[in-house]
Amino acid sequence: MNRNETSRLIGERNIVPKRSKGQNFLIDDRVALRHIDFASVGKDDRVLEVGPGLGILTEKLLNVSDHVTVIELDEKLADHIEETFGGRLTLIRGDALSVTFPDFDRFVSNLPYSISTPMIFKLLDHEFGKAVVMVQKEFAERMVAERGEVDYSRLTVNVYYRAECRILETVPASRFRPRPKVDSALVEIIPRPAPFAVKDEDMFFRVVDAGFTHRRKKIRSALRTEGIIIPDHADIPFLDDRMEILSPEDIGILADAVYEHCSGPPE
């Protein structure tokens, strides 16, 4: 699929790409082929694609897998996918953030920019073999950031705790129609056991959320703001630091101490 073909389909289907929903359609078949290759999809792999758009990835996924499911919210795009690929795939019409995911081995998607964060968190709650996703370059850099970097965030720690993650390549904005304001990147996510143990995962993630939601505050103040009460006698490390300077392992140590000594209302 190229720029001319994309323009033709948009015109024929009377599709108005919605920037607010991150509807930027990939127009470079070479990028799509590399995306599929990175995902290492086999014939028997159950593949899930979110936001297939005009189907540039979908078509190529159907050439390598006999079990492709796509989730599309936009009615016109869903109609296009259904009419183009018919019974060769399973189409789920609805909001990918709300619908129940089927079982899948590979997750291969050009994620709509507007749902990248909640979609990655939802993805990490599922069992799968590998995901290769297209996201904004800035978002990709947040996924793999190191502590102390400006991009180091709640997203970084959550991804690190659950998976190996790396940026595969940068994709220029010129490879999309309409052209977005920023470049994109292909990112590989491979689930693995957590690299460190915590005493209570719920508390760990509460501490992560509190610290990064109020990242300019010292951790003691950030926790208090989120209803996690620190007893005066508690021996808890890092309370006078800011979350952005702690490694994920440090945050695990902090969360364990908070779990042992503190109380507070659940989220």
Secondary structure by P-SEA (a helix, b strand, c coil): ccaaaaaaaaaaabbbbbccccccccccaaaaaaaaaaaccccccbbbbccccccaaaaaaaacccbbbbbbccaaaaaaaaaaccccbbbbcccccccccccccccccccccccaaaaaaaaaaccccbbbbbccaaaaaaaccccccccccaaaaaaaacbbbbbccccccccccccccbbbbbbbbbbcccccccccaaaaaaaaaaaaacccccaaaaaaaacccccccccccccccccccccaaaaaaaaaaaaaccccccc
